[in-house]
């Protein structure tokens, strides 16, 4: 099992500037996750026939594309998107913070 990277390396922190304090759910999930990820990969890798390999890999690539689109849409709903250089930037001010 590879080591779990620190929360400061979490994609939402690293690429979108999300404060680490906002990752309470991620922190809790890490504490109970165990070996789910490695078990899932083992199931896929050990039970896919040679004939189905290309189709399964294609489906996994499509799932990754959809997940990344979802992730980016969540960030955008939070007021964050990538600049032309790929860096996170706020796209609108938080009205709640302005009134505080």
Backbone as CSV, one residue per row, in Angstrom:
resi,resn,N_x,N_y,N_z,CA_x,CA_y,CA_z,C_x,C_y,C_z
1,UNK,0.852,-1.184,0.000,0.000,0.000,0.000,0.882,1.226,0.000
2,UNK,0.590,2.127,-0.916,1.412,3.345,-0.958,0.940,4.313,0.120
3,UNK,1.839,5.160,0.589,1.483,6.097,1.663,0.427,7.101,1.208
4,UNK,-0.408,7.490,2.150,-1.438,8.491,1.866,-0.784,9.867,1.863
5,UNK,-0.955,10.626,0.772,-0.348,11.957,0.739,-1.014,12.888,1.763
6,UNK,-0.305,13.893,2.212,-0.908,14.836,3.168,-2.074,15.593,2.524
7,UNK,-2.967,16.075,3.347,-4.126,16.819,2.830,-3.700,18.041,2.021
8,UNK,-2.526,18.570,2.303,-2.044,19.726,1.527,-1.812,19.369,0.063
9,UNK,-1.719,18.069,-0.247,-1.548,17.612,-1.631,-2.860,17.181,-2.262
10,UNK,-3.973,17.300,-1.538,-5.286,16.941,-2.081,-5.553,17.814,-3.304
11,UNK,-6.103,17.240,-4.383,-6.333,18.028,-5.609,-7.135,19.313,-5.401
12,UNK,-8.139,19.292,-4.533,-8.928,20.513,-4.319,-8.111,21.599,-3.630
13,UNK,-7.162,21.193,-2.808,-6.269,22.160,-2.150,-5.207,22.617,-3.133
14,UNK,-4.563,21.646,-3.755,-3.418,21.924,-4.620,-3.801,22.675,-5.892
15,UNK,-4.903,22.276,-6.525,-5.250,22.848,-7.823,-6.317,23.938,-7.762
16,UNK,-7.124,23.946,-6.676,-8.218,24.910,-6.617,-8.135,25.854,-5.424
17,UNK,-7.139,25.656,-4.569,-6.958,26.569,-3.453,-7.930,26.395,-2.302
18,UNK,-8.594,25.250,-2.206,-9.537,25.008,-1.108,-8.781,24.958,0.216
19,UNK,-9.278,25.616,1.252,-8.601,25.545,2.558,-8.631,24.111,3.102
20,UNK,-7.544,23.672,3.688,-7.462,22.316,4.242,-8.560,22.073,5.268
21,UNK,-8.948,23.094,6.005,-10.002,22.952,7.013,-11.316,22.468,6.401
22,UNK,-11.484,22.686,5.107,-12.719,22.283,4.427,-12.728,20.804,4.068
23,UNK,-11.661,20.086,4.387,-11.563,18.670,4.040,-11.857,17.753,5.225
24,UNK,-12.750,18.171,6.097,-13.088,17.352,7.268,-13.634,15.982,6.844
25,UNK,-14.471,15.937,5.816,-15.020,14.669,5.347,-13.911,13.775,4.795
26,UNK,-12.991,14.359,4.045,-11.861,13.593,3.516,-11.027,13.029,4.654
27,UNK,-10.782,13.834,5.664,-10.009,13.389,6.825,-10.716,12.216,7.507
28,UNK,-12.018,12.328,7.700,-12.784,11.244,8.334,-12.778,9.993,7.449
29,UNK,-12.937,10.174,6.166,-12.951,9.039,5.241,-11.620,8.304,5.262
30,UNK,-10.537,9.029,5.297,-9.213,8.401,5.346,-9.055,7.538,6.591
31,UNK,-9.652,7.961,7.688,-9.475,7.221,8.934,-10.201,5.880,8.930
32,UNK,-11.190,5.698,8.051,-11.955,4.447,8.021,-11.814,3.686,6.710
33,UNK,-11.099,4.245,5.739,-11.061,3.661,4.400,-10.438,2.271,4.338
34,UNK,-9.345,2.035,5.021,-8.702,0.733,4.958,-8.139,0.464,3.574
35,UNK,-8.447,-0.686,3.048,-7.871,-1.120,1.774,-8.892,-1.146,0.645
36,UNK,-9.922,-0.341,0.716,-10.965,-0.363,-0.315,-10.422,-0.127,-1.712
37,UNK,-9.546,0.834,-1.864,-9.025,1.176,-3.185,-8.243,0.014,-3.783
38,UNK,-7.340,-0.551,-2.995,-6.548,-1.668,-3.522,-7.424,-2.880,-3.794
39,UNK,-8.438,-3.102,-2.969,-9.363,-4.218,-3.212,-10.124,-4.018,-4.514
40,UNK,-10.555,-2.803,-4.773,-11.293,-2.527,-6.012,-10.411,-2.768,-7.230
41,UNK,-9.176,-2.284,-7.190,-8.266,-2.512,-8.316,-7.973,-3.993,-8.500
42,UNK,-7.779,-4.724,-7.409,-7.511,-6.157,-7.512,-8.680,-6.879,-8.171
43,UNK,-9.892,-6.517,-7.790,-11.081,-7.130,-8.392,-11.090,-6.890,-9.894
44,UNK,-10.843,-5.664,-10.302,-10.844,-5.345,-11.736,-9.727,-6.088,-12.451
45,UNK,-8.521,-6.012,-11.921,-7.369,-6.578,-12.613,-7.375,-8.109,-12.635
46,UNK,-7.916,-8.730,-11.604,-7.889,-10.191,-11.541,-9.085,-10.856,-12.197
47,UNK,-10.129,-10.112,-12.500,-11.348,-10.744,-12.995,-11.786,-10.288,-14.379
48,UNK,-11.007,-9.503,-15.040,-11.331,-9.066,-16.402,-10.614,-9.996,-17.378
49,UNK,-11.380,-10.556,-18.285,-10.766,-11.442,-19.272,-9.954,-10.646,-20.266
50,UNK,-9.053,-11.319,-20.917,-8.216,-10.680,-21.934,-9.093,-10.042,-23.024
51,UNK,-10.161,-10.720,-23.371,-11.062,-10.221,-24.419,-11.777,-8.934,-24.000
52,UNK,-12.041,-8.808,-22.705,-12.775,-7.639,-22.197,-11.867,-6.500,-21.746
53,UNK,-10.574,-6.750,-21.711,-9.638,-5.772,-21.147,-9.770,-4.397,-21.798
54,UNK,-9.749,-4.336,-23.118,-9.807,-3.045,-23.813,-11.128,-2.317,-23.526
55,UNK,-12.220,-3.056,-23.509,-13.532,-2.451,-23.233,-13.590,-1.918,-21.804
56,UNK,-13.049,-2.683,-20.854,-13.067,-2.257,-19.448,-12.177,-1.037,-19.247
57,UNK,-10.998,-1.051,-19.847,-10.100,0.102,-19.733,-10.772,1.338,-20.335
58,UNK,-11.437,1.187,-21.469,-12.161,2.310,-22.080,-13.250,2.853,-21.169
59,UNK,-13.971,1.941,-20.524,-15.027,2.358,-19.602,-14.437,3.083,-18.392
60,UNK,-13.305,2.594,-17.908,-12.654,3.249,-16.777,-12.140,4.632,-17.168
61,UNK,-11.608,4.752,-18.370,-11.149,6.071,-18.834,-12.319,7.035,-18.943
62,UNK,-13.450,6.548,-19.439,-14.642,7.405,-19.556,-15.142,7.810,-18.168
63,UNK,-15.123,6.857,-17.231,-15.536,7.170,-15.858,-14.635,8.247,-15.256
64,UNK,-13.325,8.152,-15.512,-12.392,9.164,-15.022,-12.700,10.532,-15.625
65,UNK,-12.966,10.567,-16.936,-13.321,11.839,-17.583,-14.566,12.444,-16.952
66,UNK,-15.571,11.610,-16.708,-16.808,12.108,-16.095,-16.562,12.590,-14.673
67,UNK,-15.744,11.843,-13.904,-15.422,12.253,-12.539,-14.710,13.599,-12.538
68,UNK,-13.740,13.768,-13.438,-13.002,15.030,-13.480,-13.918,16.180,-13.898
69,UNK,-14.861,15.922,-14.790,-15.838,16.946,-15.153,-16.705,17.324,-13.960
70,UNK,-17.141,16.312,-13.217,-17.932,16.554,-12.003,-17.130,17.387,-10.998
71,UNK,-15.882,16.975,-10.763,-15.005,17.686,-9.828,-14.856,19.151,-10.242
72,UNK,-14.625,19.378,-11.538,-14.451,20.746,-12.012,-15.749,21.544,-11.899
73,UNK,-16.892,20.888,-12.124,-18.176,21.582,-11.975,-18.444,21.955,-10.517
74,UNK,-18.060,21.067,-9.582,-18.210,21.389,-8.156,-17.342,22.593,-7.812
75,UNK,-16.109,22.582,-8.284,-15.215,23.721,-8.030,-15.819,24.998,-8.610
76,UNK,-16.360,24.912,-9.822,-16.949,26.092,-10.452,-18.150,26.602,-9.647
77,UNK,-18.961,25.669,-9.129,-20.107,26.064,-8.305,-19.645,26.750,-7.018
78,UNK,-18.430,26.424,-6.588,-17.838,27.060,-5.403,-17.149,28.373,-5.760
79,UNK,-17.169,28.732,-7.044,-16.570,29.993,-7.461,-15.116,29.883,-7.865
80,UNK,-14.691,28.670,-8.219,-13.283,28.459,-8.586,-13.220,27.786,-9.952
81,UNK,-12.343,28.287,-10.809,-12.076,27.603,-12.075,-10.626,27.830,-12.465
82,UNK,-10.182,27.107,-13.456,-8.783,27.225,-13.882,-8.624,28.414,-14.822
83,UNK,-7.500,29.107,-14.671,-7.163,30.197,-15.588,-6.653,29.583,-16.888
84,UNK,-6.342,30.421,-17.863,-5.797,29.933,-19.137,-4.482,29.186,-18.915
85,UNK,-3.777,29.519,-17.833,-2.509,28.838,-17.514,-2.717,27.600,-16.652
86,UNK,-3.980,27.266,-16.350,-4.272,26.078,-15.560,-4.220,26.271,-14.065
87,UNK,-4.114,27.514,-13.615,-4.043,27.797,-12.186,-5.443,28.120,-11.651
88,UNK,-5.728,27.758,-10.391,-7.039,28.062,-9.827,-7.223,29.567,-9.634
89,UNK,-8.441,30.011,-9.877,-8.756,31.421,-9.646,-10.218,31.539,-9.251
90,UNK,-10.508,32.512,-8.404,-11.894,32.787,-8.027,-12.596,33.446,-9.197
91,UNK,-13.826,32.988,-9.482,-14.555,33.584,-10.605,-15.643,34.538,-10.140
92,UNK,-15.990,34.484,-8.853,-16.906,35.475,-8.305,-16.676,35.575,-6.815
93,UNK,-16.984,36.714,-6.279,-16.795,36.936,-4.844,-17.920,36.262,-4.063
94,UNK,-17.638,35.822,-2.870,-18.618,35.211,-2.001,-19.407,36.332,-1.327
95,UNK,-20.711,36.491,-1.670,-21.504,37.574,-1.074,-21.586,37.498,0.443
96,UNK,-21.573,36.300,0.999,-21.650,36.154,2.466,-20.429,36.759,3.127
97,UNK,-19.269,36.599,2.512,-18.050,37.172,3.074,-18.018,38.683,2.929
98,UNK,-18.626,39.196,1.878,-18.625,40.642,1.667,-19.460,41.354,2.720
99,UNK,-20.533,40.692,3.189,-21.402,41.349,4.156,-20.903,41.203,5.584
100,UNK,-19.886,40.341,5.782,-19.369,40.126,7.152,-18.477,41.258,7.593
